[in-house]
Amino acid sequence: MTTAFRRSMPGKLRDLIKRLVLLPLLRKDVASNGPAWLPLVLVLGAISAVAYADHLVVSISLVYLYILPVGLGAIFLRRKISYSLIAACVLFHDYYSPRYINLGLRIFHNLSAMLSFAFVVYFIQRYIGQREALAKTVQQQRDDLLQDVELAAQVQRLFLPVGKPAIAGLEFAGMMQPARGVSGDYYDYIPIDAHTIQFVIADVAGKGVPAALLMSATAAAMQLEANHDRNMLEIVARLNTGIHSVSDGERYVTLLLAEIDTRKRTLRYVNCGHNPALLFRPKTSTLTRMNSSCPPIGISPEEICDLASADLIAGDVLVFYTDGVTEAQNQLGEEFGTERLSAVVRRGASRSPEGLMMDIFRTAANFCSDVGFNDDVTILVVKCNFDGSPTGST
């Protein structure tokens, strides 16, 4: 190992020396990108080629061909080095050119060339300076925007449930994975009393910051509804009025609100244009879809909905989700779809809610692993444990 280290030292030292010598000559952005020697090779190569041509041609002066290395120097080299290169090029021309002209004309010729080169260097470096200033401004604005988006994401996360209310006979788990920094999805658990709880899952049409802002408004409105009567149809009606007033029907929210009474063992729900939740009964191996019964929230001034209901038995599993799960696509453009989701639910019904939720997410993620999710993913799993039986593996 010592021998290998010693062998590697000379090469590393040479590279270090080269960088210490070359980097002070280059502009900062040039020195930080790519090999430091390449710009200097281009500049020196251009000087050599022009000087050689200038030495061969006697009939005319080729001094203005030095505009090539001078221009390259203005692009790659620091300001002082670029202006020094002008004098070097004029001296090369004066020394190597075989043409003989009187001293006064030669001085005038060289000074006019130097003045022309100085104008070229000035304008090139002024343009580069403006471009760098613009890039710095854009980068600063981008950093500020990312900070704002991160702050918005933090605020959004405040609307998501932190803990799980204790409802005897029920176990549940939820997650939300944004496709971008902020999300247009939302879910929550809202306890009514010791044996009744409401579950809500929602998805704003569209993506990005506008969808996230409307979703934050929806989440805030849902939490404010905790102070009102928890009649689901009235909740939906008030939400529709509020969201329609701020979106003017251009944006809308799909929402599924469900209420489970563990004492009566009943499920009541209203689906406002949302993906149908899945109710799987392991004892009979039947799977029922909780289909939409009214339009999405915010499309029209009035929302006329029907309340659906179902009886529950021990072992029943409810899976709520957003279209980020079912519309996840693989490389071939195939969607994950409800059938694949249903198969995962059937297969993992004996698992805990947390285990089934993660199984759904991992299966969908593996399906679209080469492409990735193109929309926010939200999953909420509820398992009925009325008889107190164990929930199964995670």
Secondary structure, DSSP 8 states (H G I E B T S, - for coil): -HHHHHHHHHHHHHHHHHHHHHGGGB-HHHHTSS-SHHHHHHHHHHHHHHHHHHHH--SS--GGGGHHHHHHHHHHB-HHHHHHHHHHHHHHHHHH------HHHHHHHHHHHHHHHHHHHHHHHHHHHHHHHHHHHHHHHHHHHHHHHHHHHHHHHHTS--S----TTEEEEEEEE-SSSS-SEEEEEEEEETTEEEEEEEEESS-HHHHHHHHHHHHHHHHHGGGS---HHHHHHHHHHHHHHHHTTSS-EEEEEEEEETTTTEEEEEEES---EEEEETTTTEEEEE---B--BTSSS------EEEE--TT-EEEEE-HHHHT-B-TT--B-HHHHHHHHHHHTTTS-HHHHHHHHHHHHHHHTTTT--SS-EEEEEEEE-TT-------
